[in-house]
Amino acid sequence: MAILNVGVDFDKDPSGRYYTDGPASGERFREEFLKPKLGSLSRDEKLEIIIDGEVEGYGSSFLVEGFAGLVKHGYFSKDFLRNRMIIKFSDPDFEFYRDKIWMYIDSARFRSEKYASTKR
Amino acid sequence: MKLCSPPYQCFKEHPTLGVVYLEDVDKNKVCKEGDCHIVHSTNKVLHSIDKRLEEGSPWHEGAHLVLLGAFFAALFSYIFTKVHWSTTKKSERMEFFRRSISESLDSIETHSMGYWMKNGDLPPMFRNRIYASWHLLTKFSGELFSQIDEENKYKIVKLKKRKEQEKTINDVKAKIFELFEEVTGGDFGSKRMAADTSRAQRICIKCAHLKASIQCL
C-alpha cells in the first residue's frame, strides 16, 4: 500500500487551482504528486491518501483541479480511481471533503479537456 | 346455626358467578360477625353478602387494592415523566443544532465577505477562519440530520410526511454543497485573487436561504 500524506508530503496549506495561483495549487498536487503516485502503483496495489493531519481544510478550487482533473484530462478512469484510491482521515470534519472529492470525480467527464499546463 | 370463627372463613369465590359468596351457599347460610343464620332465597344471600362487604372486609384485602393502585399510578407517572422529558430534551437538542447551524452560517458569511471583498494574496488565516466555520456547519448539520433520522425511526410518521422530510434534508444538503462551491470556488486560495463582490453577494443570499431551510426541518 502506497501512502500520500497531503499535509506532510505536499503542503500544510493546499490552496488555489492552477500553478499560477501559488506553490500549493491543485494542479501542482495532481501533476507532481498524485498522478506519479497513482501511475507507479503495481498490480492490485492501492494508494492511501491522508487528507487531514496538518491540513486545516480545502477549497473546492483545489479539490476539483487536484482530483477531478485526473479524469477530466484522461489520466485515469473513474473505475480505476474507485478501485485504487483510498481517502483516509481521522478527524471527522474531513468526511465532508472526502465526499466532495468523490463527488467531483464522479461528475467529471473522462478526457473531456486536453491538459495545457499553466506553469510559467 | 353455625358459628364462623373468624368470619371471613365463611366466604369463598363462586366458580361461575365470580362473586364472593357463602361457603355454605346451598344451604342458604349467611354468616355475619361470626354468627351464621339461614336465609330463604339467593337474593337474600347476595344481599347479606353485600351488606357484609359494606360493613368491612378484613383490612389487608383493601390494602392490596390500594397498593396495586398506587403502584400503577407511580408506574404511569414514571412513564409519563420519562416520555415527557425525553421529548423535551430532544426538541431542545434540535433547537440547539438549528441555532448553532445558523450561527456558523453567520460566521461563514462574515469571513467570506472579509475574504472576497479583498484583493491579492491573503494570509492563510483568512482561509482558516472559513474552514473552521465550515467544519462547525458540517458538524452541526450532520448532528441535526441524524437526530431527525433517529426520531423518525421510533415515531409513527406517515410515509408521505417522511418522504417530504427526506426531500427537505436532501435539499438542505445540496444547498450546503452549493454554498461550499460559492465560498471556496473560483480563485479561492489564489495569490492573484481579485475582489469578487458579486460572489460575496451570492454567498449572503445562499446563507439566508440555508438558514430559512434549516428552520423548516
Interface residues (C-beta under 8 A of the other chain):
Chain A: D13 P14 S15 G16 R17 Y18 T20 D21 G22 A24 S25 E56 G57 Y58 G59 S60 S61 F62 V64 P92 D93 E95 F96 K100 M103
Chain B: D121 P124 R127 N128 I130 Y131 A132 W134 H135 T138 K139 F177 F180 E181 T184 G185 G186 D187 F188 G189 S190 K191 R192
